[in-house]
Amino acid sequence: MVRDIAKEIESAVVPEDAIAVWALGQCGFVLKSAACTVGIDLYLSDSVYEKYGAPWSRTAPPPIAPEALPPLDAVLCTHHHDDHMDDATLRALRTKASTTFVAPRAHLSLMRDFGLDERRLAGMNHGETLRLPGVEIKAFAAMHDTFERDEAGNHRFLGYTFRFGGFTVYHAGDTIGFPELPEWIRPENVDAAFVPINGRDYRRTAANIVGNMNYREAADLAADIGAGVVVPMHYGIFRHNDENPAYFVDYIYQTYPELPFRLPRLGERFILWK
């Protein structure tokens, strides 16, 4: 039986103390609360392979075409890399008239290049808060190997917290661990943390593939910030820039047996409760 993800998103009724989540691949998710629906880092094309060729082919097709998504209240991008700020996906979503598009202020020019309406764009930088109907969004600098800023001092890589009423989500974007990060995020009292696990190594660095936390660092961060549940991401789409999520599960089992986790499959819907 083929699932209709768009219908699932539209018809889901979510309690006040929970969120519904659709895992759409890489770092891409749709989050639905009782009050609003947002997407983040949606990579629903094969544009990376189309631009750069091998070895950037997807291991599986997108679970839904971007134009098939129902209207979203907001679509966020954590940074400018093509599997997070995908022009093919964003161009398809620009027809959704109710959507606000949020990105690092350092990359708003790229969003404009994709044909997105200036009146529906919102730029953010570290420490800033954006309030939209049903959700409060706060931006935190990410260190995708290093901090990078534009000429105006705006961070090029961000993570976000989403406060949906009484439920708070942290999406780390692409980042390595660094001492300030748990100090910034811990006061947010995160109910669910979405963290990358694909790591970094000599071979990928030599190929100019920018690194992230590995599975141990990701679990350590979730524990350090007191997350209610941790969800790994950034695996399963590109074989040469991947990690086995079973290592993440085993490390949690051995090191943080009290830390709940959810290991999503591509296209899966699940509910997170407070």
Buried (B, 14 or more C-beta within 10 A) or exposed (E): EEEEBBEBBEEBEBEEBBBBBBBBBBBBBBBBBBBBBBBBBBBBBBBBBEEEEEEBBBEEEBBBBBEEBBEBBBBBBBBBBBBBBBBBBBBBBBEBEEBBBBBBBBBBEBBEEBEBEEEBBBBBBBEBEBEBEBBBBBBBBBBBBEBBBBEEEBBBBBBBBBBBBEBBBBBBBBBBBBEEBBEBBEEBEBBBBBBBBBBBEEEBEEEEBBBBBBBBBBBBBBBBBBBBBBBBBBBBBBEEBBBEBEBBBEBBEEEBEEBBBBBBEBBBBBEBEB
